[in-house]
Amino acid sequence: MGQILVTGGAGYIGAHTVKRLAKAGYETVVLDNLSTGHRDFARWGNFIQGDVCDAAVLDMVFGSREIEAVVHFAAASQVGESVLSPLFYYQNNVQGAVTLLAAMRRHKVDTLVFSSTCAVYGPPFDGLLTEDHPIRPLSPYAHTKRMIEQILEDCSRANGLRALCLRYFNAAGADPEGEVGERHLPETHLIPLVLQTALGQRECIQILGDDYDTPDGTAIRDYIHVQDLADAHVLALAHLRSGGASGAYNLGNGLGHSVRQVVEAARAVTGLNVPVRQAPRRAGDSPRLVGDAARARAELGWRPQFTDIGEIIQTAWDWHRLEPHDPRPL
Ligand SMILES: NC(=O)c1ccc[n+]([C@@H]2O[C@H](COP(=O)([O-])OP(=O)(O)OC[C@H]3O[C@@H](n4cnc5c(N)ncnc54)[C@H](O)[C@@H]3O)[C@@H](O)[C@H]2O)c1
């Protein structure tokens, strides 16, 4: 069995996935430029610091070892930042993916698992979104993901690429064994921000929009535990290795929680006060994103282990209270 190249494997979801791949018996090599990742997260398998936009680095990686498949996490992934700096997003994400695919083709590697997002879906946002829901990205970030999905579809048809696009809903929580967790600098994700506020590291948590068409006016998301996401990648590789077809899969719990409900759940887990402040909506955000993952359950055999929001927040809390303080303001 060859090695698995994990781009972005020093990031939040990538690091959890590398751990689960190692547990499943895979040998991995992480390629990460550490732009938002962390050297101490790349603690399983091999590590190379480098950029997926750099064809020479990719030739070195593919040329110096037997790579069997690629799991491609490397991307810039902040919706708000992408609205302000779209060119950086198209360059880093789309050009990065094209450079990677070209290198895979040069080195005859035909198997890829790609980190996509529920943010590719457009209105209407009510009900559970299936993979057949209309695609209409609302931000440059989401556009980059959809463009890459399209490129993968085209390459599957033309070149025999075998690719699975995994559309994550909101990744949350931390490794239950505490070896790795969520560390985005700056942090923009709700659960870590709420927990940092509970720890007194932030004055308050900003609720970005309370005028959405939802029961309490705040945005609703489907929180999926990062270890369950990691396990889906192991299953996705097994599916492709056993000759399974290319395609797209939602990865979510099918349960929607509003921003206010997450704050309440965090108060219950921590027993601490979490002051909140209302703020305007953030450009590019959808009111409600809740996924139907029946296809991943049926075709990949995926069974998420963490379905309770309190349990998910508890694993994040166990990680965050031991993390050093991030002094950067919101
Ligand atoms: N966190 C979520 O809820 C979520 C939801 C949907 C999709 N995703 C996608 O999942 C993937 C991982 O997200 P994450 O939350 O772990 O983010 P992250 O920022 O923690 O991880 C991304 C990693 O990619 C690396 N990277 C970025 N550009 C690179 C480049 N050009 N070359 C090499 N390395 C590069 C970063 O240094 C980082 O380690 C991303 O593709 C993201 O778009 C995340």
The ligand as an SDF file (V2000), in Angstrom:
LIG
                    3D

 44 48  0  0  0  0  0  0  0  0999 V2000
  -13.9800   24.1700    9.4160 N   0  0  0  0  0  0  0  0  0  0  0  0
  -15.1360   23.9550    8.7920 C   0  0  0  0  0  0  0  0  0  0  0  0
  -16.2110   23.9880    9.4130 O   0  0  0  0  0  0  0  0  0  0  0  0
  -15.1650   23.6550    7.3150 C   0  0  0  0  0  0  0  0  0  0  0  0
  -16.4110   23.4940    6.6960 C   0  0  0  0  0  0  0  0  0  0  0  0
  -16.4410   23.1850    5.3270 C   0  0  0  0  0  0  0  0  0  0  0  0
  -15.2700   23.0040    4.6160 C   0  0  0  0  0  0  0  0  0  0  0  0
  -14.0690   23.1790    5.2490 N   0  0  0  0  0  0  0  0  0  0  0  0
  -12.8470   22.9750    4.4630 C   0  0  0  0  0  0  0  0  0  0  0  0
  -12.0480   22.0060    5.1130 O   0  0  0  0  0  0  0  0  0  0  0  0
  -10.6650   22.2620    4.9030 C   0  0  0  0  0  0  0  0  0  0  0  0
   -9.9360   22.3380    6.2170 C   0  0  0  0  0  0  0  0  0  0  0  0
  -10.5290   23.3590    7.0190 O   0  0  0  0  0  0  0  0  0  0  0  0
   -9.9760   23.6820    8.4820 P   0  0  0  0  0  0  0  0  0  0  0  0
  -11.1000   24.2370    9.2740 O   0  0  0  0  0  0  0  0  0  0  0  0
   -9.2190   22.5220    8.9900 O   0  0  0  0  0  0  0  0  0  0  0  0
   -9.0040   24.8940    8.1480 O   0  0  0  0  0  0  0  0  0  0  0  0
   -7.4780   25.1560    8.5930 P   0  0  0  0  0  0  0  0  0  0  0  0
   -7.2010   26.5660    8.1990 O   0  0  0  0  0  0  0  0  0  0  0  0
   -7.2770   24.7570   10.0060 O   0  0  0  0  0  0  0  0  0  0  0  0
   -6.6860   24.1410    7.6420 O   0  0  0  0  0  0  0  0  0  0  0  0
   -6.2810   24.4520    6.3350 C   0  0  0  0  0  0  0  0  0  0  0  0
   -4.8380   24.0300    6.2070 C   0  0  0  0  0  0  0  0  0  0  0  0
   -4.4100   24.2430    4.8570 O   0  0  0  0  0  0  0  0  0  0  0  0
   -3.1300   24.8660    4.8710 C   0  0  0  0  0  0  0  0  0  0  0  0
   -3.0080   25.6020    3.6080 N   0  0  0  0  0  0  0  0  0  0  0  0
   -3.7790   26.6240    3.1550 C   0  0  0  0  0  0  0  0  0  0  0  0
   -3.3730   27.0010    1.9270 N   0  0  0  0  0  0  0  0  0  0  0  0
   -2.3370   26.1930    1.5970 C   0  0  0  0  0  0  0  0  0  0  0  0
   -1.4950   26.0910    0.4540 C   0  0  0  0  0  0  0  0  0  0  0  0
   -1.6320   26.9100   -0.5880 N   0  0  0  0  0  0  0  0  0  0  0  0
   -0.5270   25.1370    0.4440 N   0  0  0  0  0  0  0  0  0  0  0  0
   -0.3460   24.3060    1.5060 C   0  0  0  0  0  0  0  0  0  0  0  0
   -1.1110   24.3680    2.6130 N   0  0  0  0  0  0  0  0  0  0  0  0
   -2.0980   25.2940    2.6550 C   0  0  0  0  0  0  0  0  0  0  0  0
   -3.1330   25.7380    6.1080 C   0  0  0  0  0  0  0  0  0  0  0  0
   -1.8560   26.0830    6.5880 O   0  0  0  0  0  0  0  0  0  0  0  0
   -3.9090   24.8490    7.0920 C   0  0  0  0  0  0  0  0  0  0  0  0
   -3.0550   23.9740    7.7890 O   0  0  0  0  0  0  0  0  0  0  0  0
  -10.5980   23.5550    4.0820 C   0  0  0  0  0  0  0  0  0  0  0  0
  -10.4860   23.2080    2.7210 O   0  0  0  0  0  0  0  0  0  0  0  0
  -11.9530   24.1930    4.3420 C   0  0  0  0  0  0  0  0  0  0  0  0
  -12.3590   25.0150    3.2850 O   0  0  0  0  0  0  0  0  0  0  0  0
  -13.9860   23.4960    6.5760 C   0  0  0  0  0  0  0  0  0  0  0  0
  1  2  1  0
  2  3  2  0
  2  4  1  0
  4  5  1  0
  4 44  2  0
  5  6  2  0
  6  7  1  0
  7  8  2  0
  8  9  1  0
  8 44  1  0
  9 10  1  0
  9 42  1  0
 10 11  1  0
 11 12  1  0
 11 40  1  0
 12 13  1  0
 13 14  1  0
 14 15  2  0
 14 16  1  0
 14 17  1  0
 17 18  1  0
 18 19  2  0
 18 20  1  0
 18 21  1  0
 21 22  1  0
 22 23  1  0
 23 24  1  0
 23 38  1  0
 24 25  1  0
 25 26  1  0
 25 36  1  0
 26 27  1  0
 26 35  1  0
 27 28  2  0
 28 29  1  0
 29 30  1  0
 29 35  2  0
 30 31  1  0
 30 32  2  0
 32 33  1  0
 33 34  2  0
 34 35  1  0
 36 37  1  0
 36 38  1  0
 38 39  1  0
 40 41  1  0
 40 42  1  0
 42 43  1  0
M  CHG  2   8   1  16  -1
M  END
$$$$
